[in-house]
Structures are given as C-alpha cells and as structure tokens.
C-alpha cells in the first residue's frame, strides 16, 4: 500500500473518514470490555515531534502506541538536529529509515507538508497553525457516539477563524453537515476554505442568532499559542462571543457543547459552562486516544475488520 499521510481531513475520503469514526468507537468499546489486549504494533515505533507544547496530544498518542504494543519516541527541537538547523527533508528521510510513522505538532503547515513530501512513512498532523484534524476525529466521534450520524445536522463555531475552525470547515465538507461560523469582523477563516465548502458553511456575526436550533456548539480560546501578545485586543474584539448556558438554551434541546481544551473559563466560555450536562468535553478529550488509535491502525495496516 502506498504511503498515506494525514495532514488535513481532505487526505482521506469521506467514506474512509466514516470508517475511522466507527472503527474508533469499536476500539474504544473493546478496550472497555477486554482491556488493552489488542496489540497489533509489537516492535513498531511512532516518532512524535513537538515544537508546540501539549497535554492531550502527547498523552493520547503515547498511550495509543503503548496499548497497541508499540513504542512512542518524544522528540523536541531541543533534543534533535531540527533545533540546530538540519533541513526538514533530511530529518524526514532519516526517520523514515528508523520508525514506522511520524506525528508532528508544529507551527508551519508548509513545513509539515515539506516533511511529509520527503517521508517514506506515514506522517500525522497533530496540529499546525492552519489545521488540527486529529481533534476533529475525536469531535465527530463524540458527536456520533451521543447523537448518531452527523450528516445533515447543524454545528456552530463561535470565535476565531483559526486552525480549529479550518478543520471544522473541512469536516462539514467531508461528513456532510451544516456549519455556521460566528466570528467578529476581521477574524474570518480562510476564504479559499469557505469557497471550497460552498453552501455547507455560512458566516454569522450574532452568536445568539447563530446558535438558534443548532445541534452542536463549539469554540476555542481567543488567543492561540503564539498569539499571547494579542490577548488584550482579542478580549475586546470578542466581547459578546462568550459561550454561555443562556446561549445553549437557544439551540436544540439535545444540543452538545464541545471544546478542544484547554479552556479559559470566564473568557471564551462562562465560568460554569463545563459543569453543564450539555458540555461533553471530557468524553471528547478522552476520545483523542481512540480516534488516533483508529487513524494509526489505518495508516499502517489499512482497514481492519473485527
């Protein structure tokens, strides 16, 4: 099988993504029933390159490889030749000779693409400044577990048109649901992604109107990693965009709230929103493990029917 990479949700077909969601649910149920007895990756190694800090990403990928019987290597620029100026492609070629797959959490999406182009083993995007597709696998998995098929449903993104928003746009295309993006002027997502999504994605300015009747509401911090110096300006620009219990009351009765975490209580969400039963962020966070297991399995072994 030719080497497959997972840099955005568009790298897999819609049908393959649906398979991954169902496979992730199956893997999760098997782990709950039998424990970590399914170990297809004995003597397999995943290299994990981190240029951005992480909690959920590192723990979920490292645990996934351990439970699958394999091994994960944590690499940072401080520990590798990448931090001393080795060309990205050279590092990719070297790692291709030693490991079975590479996971990268970094800033530049173009740099990730350059790495993948030189790699002979699967490369997984664990976050760039442009996309966070692994998070969307966990998000759609959570939505599917709790509400069934997401096709034809309506999700609302409230906040910055950032990497998470970009991946939600791609998810709307691939999983065939409607997405309302509600952001202040000047914080819109990339126009090329909106154009490609067509009528599946619409832009809104009033959060209370945007959430009306919605099946799912989600958001992210107002200032992402690398934008801390913009914090004060962003707090002013996003005034009125905080997701609250009252906002969820305008949505569908069975609405779900997601957040990729970490969350800043009192900023993009109310102080108490994560205590609301409509917020399913802990299940969402835990599903990073299972969705990424399904992804790694697919990239290394192809489809597995159990």
Sine and cosine of phi, psi and omega as CSV:
sin_phi,cos_phi,sin_psi,cos_psi,sin_omega,cos_omega
0.00,0.00,0.74,-0.68,0.02,-1.00
-0.88,0.48,0.51,-0.86,-0.01,-1.00
-0.89,0.46,0.79,-0.61,0.06,-1.00
-0.94,-0.33,0.64,-0.77,0.10,-1.00
-0.92,-0.40,0.31,-0.95,0.06,-1.00
-0.77,-0.64,0.99,0.10,-0.02,-1.00
-0.99,-0.16,-0.53,0.85,0.15,-0.99
-0.60,-0.80,0.16,-0.99,0.04,-1.00
-0.90,0.44,-0.32,0.95,-0.02,-1.00
-0.98,0.20,-0.13,0.99,0.02,-1.00
-0.97,0.25,-0.26,0.97,0.08,-1.00
-0.90,-0.44,0.45,-0.89,0.06,-1.00
-0.96,0.27,0.29,-0.96,0.05,-1.00
-0.85,0.52,-0.63,0.78,0.00,-1.00
-0.93,0.38,-0.64,0.77,0.04,-1.00
-0.90,0.43,-0.62,0.79,0.03,-1.00
-0.91,0.41,-0.65,0.76,0.06,-1.00
-0.89,0.46,-0.64,0.77,0.08,-1.00
-0.86,0.51,-0.72,0.70,-0.03,-1.00
-0.86,0.51,-0.67,0.75,-0.02,-1.00
-0.89,0.46,-0.73,0.68,0.00,-1.00
-0.92,0.39,-0.61,0.80,0.03,-1.00
-0.91,0.41,-0.64,0.77,0.02,-1.00
-0.89,0.46,-0.66,0.75,0.04,-1.00
-0.90,0.44,-0.66,0.76,0.02,-1.00
-0.90,0.43,-0.69,0.72,0.03,-1.00
-0.88,0.48,-0.68,0.74,0.01,-1.00
-0.88,0.47,-0.72,0.69,-0.01,-1.00
-0.90,0.43,-0.61,0.79,0.04,-1.00
-0.91,0.42,-0.62,0.78,0.03,-1.00
-0.91,0.42,-0.65,0.76,0.01,-1.00
-0.92,0.40,-0.58,0.81,-0.09,-1.00
-0.99,0.13,-0.70,0.71,-0.17,-0.99
-0.91,-0.41,-0.14,0.99,-0.12,-0.99
0.98,0.18,-0.07,-1.00,-0.07,-1.00
-0.98,0.18,0.90,0.44,-0.04,-1.00
-1.00,-0.09,-0.23,0.97,0.01,-1.00
-1.00,0.01,0.95,-0.31,-0.14,-0.99
-0.78,-0.62,0.96,0.28,-0.07,-1.00
-0.98,0.18,-0.11,0.99,-0.13,-0.99
-0.92,-0.39,0.56,0.83,0.07,-1.00
-0.82,0.57,0.78,-0.62,0.02,-1.00
0.93,0.38,0.27,0.96,0.09,-1.00
-0.99,-0.14,0.52,-0.85,-0.07,-1.00
-0.77,-0.64,0.70,-0.71,0.12,-0.99
-0.94,-0.35,0.85,-0.52,0.12,-0.99
-1.00,0.06,0.75,-0.66,-0.02,-1.00
-0.89,-0.45,0.94,-0.34,-0.01,-1.00
-0.99,-0.17,0.88,-0.48,-0.04,-1.00
-0.90,-0.44,0.92,-0.40,0.20,-0.98
-0.97,-0.24,-0.22,0.97,0.11,-0.99
-0.88,-0.48,0.54,-0.84,-0.01,-1.00
-0.92,0.39,0.30,-0.95,-0.11,-0.99
-0.30,-0.95,0.53,-0.85,0.24,-0.97
-0.91,-0.42,-0.91,0.42,-0.09,-1.00
-0.90,0.44,-0.64,0.77,-0.06,-1.00
-0.91,0.42,-0.75,0.66,-0.04,-1.00
-0.91,0.42,-0.74,0.67,-0.07,-1.00
-0.90,0.43,-0.66,0.76,-0.06,-1.00
-0.94,0.35,-0.70,0.72,0.00,-1.00
-0.93,0.36,-0.66,0.75,-0.02,-1.00
-0.92,0.39,-0.67,0.75,0.04,-1.00
-0.91,0.41,-0.64,0.77,0.01,-1.00
-0.84,0.54,-0.74,0.67,-0.01,-1.00
-0.92,0.39,-0.63,0.78,0.02,-1.00
-0.90,0.44,-0.71,0.70,-0.02,-1.00
-0.94,0.35,-0.41,0.91,0.06,-1.00
-1.00,0.06,0.06,1.00,0.06,-1.00
1.00,0.07,0.15,0.99,-0.01,-1.00
-0.96,-0.29,-0.32,-0.95,-0.09,-1.00
-0.66,-0.75,0.59,-0.81,0.06,-1.00
-0.88,-0.48,0.70,-0.72,0.02,-1.00
-0.95,-0.31,0.84,-0.55,0.05,-1.00
-1.00,0.03,0.84,-0.54,-0.01,-1.00
-0.81,-0.59,0.76,-0.65,0.09,-1.00
-0.84,-0.54,0.32,-0.95,0.04,-1.00
-0.84,0.54,-0.45,0.89,0.02,-1.00
-0.94,0.35,-0.39,0.92,-0.12,-0.99
-0.96,-0.26,-0.12,0.99,-0.14,-0.99
-0.79,-0.62,0.15,-0.99,0.02,-1.00
-0.95,0.32,-0.26,0.97,0.10,-1.00
-0.84,0.55,-0.62,0.78,-0.01,-1.00
-0.95,0.30,-0.17,0.99,0.00,-1.00
-0.92,-0.39,0.27,0.96,0.15,-0.99
0.99,-0.10,0.17,0.98,0.07,-1.00
-0.89,0.46,0.73,-0.68,0.03,-1.00
-0.82,0.58,0.60,-0.80,-0.04,-1.00
-0.83,0.56,-0.70,0.71,-0.04,-1.00
-0.89,0.46,-0.57,0.82,0.01,-1.00
-0.92,0.40,-0.68,0.73,0.05,-1.00
-0.87,0.49,-0.67,0.74,0.01,-1.00
-0.88,0.48,-0.68,0.74,-0.02,-1.00
-0.92,0.40,-0.63,0.78,0.02,-1.00
-0.91,0.41,-0.75,0.67,-0.03,-1.00
-0.90,0.45,-0.53,0.85,0.02,-1.00
-0.88,0.48,-0.42,0.91,0.01,-1.00
-0.99,0.13,-0.19,0.98,-0.19,-0.98
-0.84,-0.55,-0.51,0.86,-0.11,-0.99
-0.86,-0.51,0.18,-0.98,-0.05,-1.00
-1.00,-0.09,-0.39,0.92,0.02,-1.00
-0.32,-0.95,0.33,-0.94,-0.01,-1.00
-0.74,-0.67,0.74,-0.67,0.11,-0.99
-0.92,-0.38,0.75,-0.67,-0.07,-1.00
-0.79,-0.62,0.76,-0.65,0.10,-0.99
-0.87,-0.50,0.94,-0.33,-0.21,-0.98
-0.54,-0.84,-0.13,-0.99,-0.01,-1.00
-1.00,-0.06,-0.88,0.47,-0.16,-0.99
-0.99,0.17,0.86,-0.51,0.07,-1.00
-0.94,0.33,-0.55,0.84,0.05,-1.00
-0.89,0.46,-0.62,0.78,0.06,-1.00
-0.90,0.44,-0.64,0.77,0.06,-1.00
-0.89,0.46,-0.69,0.73,0.03,-1.00
-0.89,0.45,-0.62,0.78,0.05,-1.00
-0.89,0.45,-0.66,0.75,0.04,-1.00
-0.89,0.46,-0.74,0.67,-0.05,-1.00
-0.89,0.45,-0.60,0.80,-0.02,-1.00
-0.89,0.45,-0.49,0.87,-0.01,-1.00
-1.00,-0.09,-0.12,0.99,-0.10,-0.99
-1.00,-0.01,0.66,-0.75,0.08,-1.00
-0.99,-0.16,0.04,1.00,0.08,-1.00
-0.86,-0.51,0.36,-0.93,-0.03,-1.00
-0.85,0.52,0.65,-0.76,0.05,-1.00
-0.89,-0.46,0.75,-0.66,-0.04,-1.00
-0.91,-0.41,0.77,-0.64,0.09,-1.00
-0.99,0.14,0.94,-0.34,0.04,-1.00
-0.99,-0.15,0.25,0.97,0.13,-0.99
0.70,-0.72,0.78,-0.63,0.24,-0.97
-0.76,-0.65,0.02,-1.00,0.04,-1.00
-0.91,0.41,-0.29,0.96,-0.06,-1.00
-0.97,-0.23,-0.50,0.87,-0.12,-0.99
-0.53,-0.85,0.43,-0.90,0.12,-0.99
-0.63,-0.78,0.93,0.36,-0.14,-0.99
-0.93,0.37,-0.50,0.86,0.01,-1.00
-0.90,0.44,-0.59,0.80,0.05,-1.00
-0.89,0.46,-0.62,0.79,-0.02,-1.00
-0.93,0.36,-0.52,0.85,0.10,-1.00
-0.87,0.49,-0.71,0.71,0.02,-1.00
-0.91,0.41,-0.61,0.79,-0.02,-1.00
-0.92,0.40,-0.75,0.67,0.00,-1.00
-0.93,0.38,-0.56,0.83,0.08,-1.00
-0.87,0.50,-0.72,0.69,-0.01,-1.00
-0.89,0.46,-0.73,0.68,0.02,-1.00
-0.85,0.52,-0.69,0.73,-0.02,-1.00
-0.93,0.38,-0.69,0.73,0.02,-1.00
-0.83,0.55,-0.67,0.74,-0.15,-0.99
-1.00,-0.01,-0.42,0.91,-0.12,-0.99
-0.74,-0.67,0.06,1.00,-0.02,-1.00
0.99,0.17,-0.35,-0.94,-0.08,-1.00
-0.83,0.56,0.68,-0.73,0.00,-1.00
-1.00,-0.02,-0.11,0.99,-0.04,-1.00
-0.85,0.53,0.77,-0.64,0.03,-1.00
0.98,0.17,-0.07,1.00,0.03,-1.00
-0.98,0.19,0.04,-1.00,-0.02,-1.00
-0.80,-0.59,0.84,-0.55,0.09,-1.00
-0.92,-0.39,0.47,-0.88,0.03,-1.00
-0.82,-0.57,0.81,-0.59,0.13,-0.99
-0.98,-0.19,0.82,-0.57,0.01,-1.00
-0.89,-0.46,0.85,-0.52,0.04,-1.00
0.74,-0.67,-0.51,-0.86,-0.10,-0.99
-0.95,0.31,0.61,-0.79,0.09,-1.00
-0.99,0.17,0.90,0.43,-0.17,-0.99
-0.99,-0.16,-0.32,-0.95,-0.02,-1.00
-0.88,0.47,-0.60,0.80,0.05,-1.00
-0.92,0.40,-0.69,0.72,0.04,-1.00
-0.87,0.50,-0.68,0.73,0.03,-1.00
-0.86,0.52,-0.66,0.76,0.00,-1.00
-0.95,0.31,-0.54,0.84,0.11,-0.99
-0.90,0.43,-0.60,0.80,0.06,-1.00
-0.89,0.46,-0.73,0.68,0.05,-1.00
-0.89,0.46,-0.59,0.81,0.03,-1.00
-0.90,0.43,-0.63,0.77,0.03,-1.00
-0.87,0.50,-0.63,0.78,0.06,-1.00
-0.92,0.40,-0.76,0.65,-0.15,-0.99
-0.97,0.24,-0.57,0.82,-0.04,-1.00
-0.98,-0.20,-0.01,1.00,0.15,-0.99
0.89,0.46,0.82,0.57,0.16,-0.99
-0.80,-0.60,0.20,-0.98,0.01,-1.00
-1.00,0.00,0.66,-0.75,0.03,-1.00
-0.80,-0.60,0.82,-0.57,0.13,-0.99
-0.98,-0.22,0.88,-0.48,0.03,-1.00
-0.99,-0.16,0.89,-0.45,-0.04,-1.00
-0.92,-0.40,0.93,-0.36,-0.08,-1.00
-0.57,-0.82,0.39,-0.92,0.11,-0.99
-0.94,0.35,0.37,-0.93,0.08,-1.00
-0.87,0.50,0.68,-0.73,-0.02,-1.00
1.00,-0.09,-0.13,0.99,-0.01,-1.00
-0.86,-0.50,0.46,0.89,-0.03,-1.00
-0.95,0.32,0.44,-0.90,0.13,-0.99
-0.94,0.34,0.14,-0.99,-0.04,-1.00
-0.87,0.50,0.70,-0.72,-0.06,-1.00
-0.91,0.40,-0.57,0.82,-0.02,-1.00
-0.90,0.43,-0.55,0.83,0.03,-1.00
-0.95,0.31,-0.62,0.78,0.06,-1.00
-0.90,0.45,-0.69,0.73,0.00,-1.00
-0.88,0.48,-0.67,0.74,-0.03,-1.00
-0.92,0.38,-0.51,0.86,-0.03,-1.00
-0.98,0.21,-0.34,0.94,0.02,-1.00
0.87,0.49,-0.68,-0.74,-0.11,-0.99
-0.99,0.17,0.06,1.00,0.08,-1.00
-0.96,0.29,-0.38,0.92,-0.07,-1.00
-0.83,-0.56,0.73,-0.68,0.05,-1.00
-0.78,-0.62,0.48,-0.88,0.00,-1.00
-0.98,-0.18,0.70,-0.71,0.00,-1.00
-0.74,-0.67,0.36,-0.93,0.00,-1.00
-0.89,-0.46,-0.37,0.93,-0.05,-1.00
-0.96,-0.28,0.94,-0.34,-0.05,-1.00
-0.86,0.51,-0.64,0.77,-0.04,-1.00
-0.91,0.42,-0.58,0.82,0.08,-1.00
-0.96,0.28,-0.62,0.79,-0.07,-1.00
-0.89,0.45,-0.59,0.80,-0.09,-1.00
-0.99,0.11,-0.11,0.99,-0.09,-1.00
-0.83,0.56,0.88,-0.48,0.06,-1.00
0.95,0.30,0.14,0.99,-0.08,-1.00
-0.95,0.31,0.50,-0.87,0.02,-1.00
-1.00,0.06,-0.42,0.91,-0.05,-1.00
-0.51,-0.86,0.63,-0.77,0.06,-1.00
-0.80,-0.60,0.68,-0.73,0.00,-1.00
-0.57,-0.82,0.36,-0.93,-0.01,-1.00
-0.42,-0.91,-0.05,-1.00,0.03,-1.00
-0.49,-0.87,0.14,-0.99,0.04,-1.00
-0.86,0.51,0.43,-0.90,-0.01,-1.00
-0.98,0.21,-0.50,0.87,0.04,-1.00
-0.85,-0.53,0.93,-0.36,-0.02,-1.00
-0.99,0.16,0.07,-1.00,0.03,-1.00
-0.84,0.54,0.78,-0.63,-0.05,-1.00
1.00,-0.10,-0.12,0.99,-0.01,-1.00
-0.91,-0.41,0.28,0.96,-0.12,-0.99
-0.86,0.50,-0.53,0.85,-0.02,-1.00
-0.94,0.35,-0.25,0.97,0.02,-1.00
-1.00,-0.06,0.10,0.99,-0.16,-0.99
-0.82,0.58,-0.78,0.63,-0.08,-1.00
-0.89,0.46,-0.70,0.72,0.00,-1.00
-0.90,0.44,-0.67,0.74,-0.02,-1.00
-0.92,0.40,-0.62,0.79,0.05,-1.00
-0.86,0.51,-0.63,0.78,0.03,-1.00
-0.94,0.34,-0.69,0.72,-0.05,-1.00
-0.93,0.37,-0.50,0.87,-0.04,-1.00
-0.99,-0.12,0.20,0.98,0.08,-1.00
-0.84,0.55,0.77,-0.64,-0.04,-1.00
1.00,-0.05,-0.10,1.00,-0.01,-1.00
-0.97,-0.25,0.15,0.99,0.06,-1.00
-0.93,0.36,0.75,-0.67,0.03,-1.00
-0.99,0.14,0.80,-0.60,-0.07,-1.00
-0.78,-0.63,0.19,-0.98,0.08,-1.00
-0.87,0.50,-0.62,0.78,0.00,-1.00
-0.90,0.45,-0.56,0.83,0.04,-1.00
-0.93,0.38,-0.68,0.74,0.03,-1.00
-0.90,0.43,-0.47,0.88,0.03,-1.00
-0.89,0.45,-0.38,0.93,0.02,-1.00
-0.99,0.14,-0.26,0.97,-0.04,-1.00
-1.00,0.10,-0.14,-0.99,0.05,-1.00
-0.89,0.46,0.41,-0.91,-0.04,-1.00
-0.87,0.49,-0.54,0.84,-0.03,-1.00
-0.98,-0.22,0.49,0.87,-0.03,-1.00
-0.87,0.50,0.54,-0.84,0.12,-0.99
-0.92,-0.40,0.53,-0.85,0.10,-0.99
-0.90,-0.44,0.76,-0.65,0.03,-1.00
-0.86,-0.51,0.48,-0.88,0.10,-1.00
-0.49,-0.87,0.74,-0.67,-0.08,-1.00
-0.95,0.32,-0.30,0.95,0.02,-1.00
0.92,0.40,0.48,-0.88,0.02,1.00
-0.95,0.33,0.50,-0.86,0.00,-1.00
-0.97,-0.25,0.57,-0.82,0.08,-1.00
-0.97,-0.26,1.00,-0.06,0.00,-1.00
-0.88,0.48,0.69,-0.72,-0.04,-1.00
1.00,-0.01,-0.14,0.99,0.09,-1.00
-0.94,-0.34,-1.00,-0.08,-0.07,-1.00
-0.96,0.29,-0.29,0.96,0.10,-0.99
-0.74,-0.67,0.38,-0.92,0.07,-1.00
-0.92,0.40,0.30,-0.95,-0.06,-1.00
-0.85,0.53,-0.53,0.85,-0.16,-0.99
-0.94,-0.35,0.10,1.00,-0.14,-0.99
-0.89,0.46,-0.61,0.79,-0.06,-1.00
-0.94,0.33,-0.18,0.98,0.09,-1.00
-1.00,0.03,-0.17,0.99,-0.01,-1.00
-0.95,0.30,0.69,-0.73,-0.02,-1.00
-0.89,0.46,-0.31,0.95,0.04,-1.00
-0.97,0.24,-0.29,0.96,0.06,-1.00
-0.99,0.10,0.85,-0.52,-0.05,-1.00
-0.86,-0.51,0.65,0.76,-0.14,-0.99
-0.95,0.30,-0.45,0.89,-0.01,-1.00
-0.96,0.27,-0.67,0.74,0.10,-0.99
-0.88,0.47,-0.67,0.74,0.04,-1.00
-0.85,0.53,-0.72,0.70,0.01,-1.00
-0.90,0.44,-0.70,0.72,0.01,-1.00
-0.89,0.46,-0.49,0.87,-0.03,-1.00
-0.96,0.29,-0.19,0.98,0.14,-0.99
-0.83,0.56,-0.66,0.75,-0.02,-1.00
-0.86,0.51,-0.77,0.63,-0.14,-0.99
-0.96,0.26,-0.64,0.77,0.02,-1.00
-0.90,0.43,-0.64,0.77,-0.01,-1.00
-0.96,0.29,-0.50,0.86,0.14,-0.99
-0.87,0.50,-0.73,0.68,0.00,-1.00
-0.88,0.47,-0.62,0.78,0.00,-1.00
-0.91,0.41,-0.76,0.65,-0.01,-1.00
-0.88,0.48,-0.69,0.72,0.02,-1.00
-0.85,0.53,-0.70,0.71,-0.03,-1.00
-0.91,0.43,-0.69,0.73,-0.04,-1.00
-0.93,0.38,-0.53,0.85,-0.04,-1.00
-1.00,-0.08,-0.56,0.83,-0.12,-0.99
-0.89,-0.46,-0.20,0.98,-0.13,-0.99
0.98,0.18,-0.31,-0.95,-0.01,-1.00
-0.93,0.38,0.65,-0.76,0.06,-1.00
-0.82,-0.57,0.85,-0.53,0.00,-1.00
-0.96,-0.27,0.86,-0.51,0.03,-1.00
-0.80,-0.59,0.00,0.00,0.00,0.00
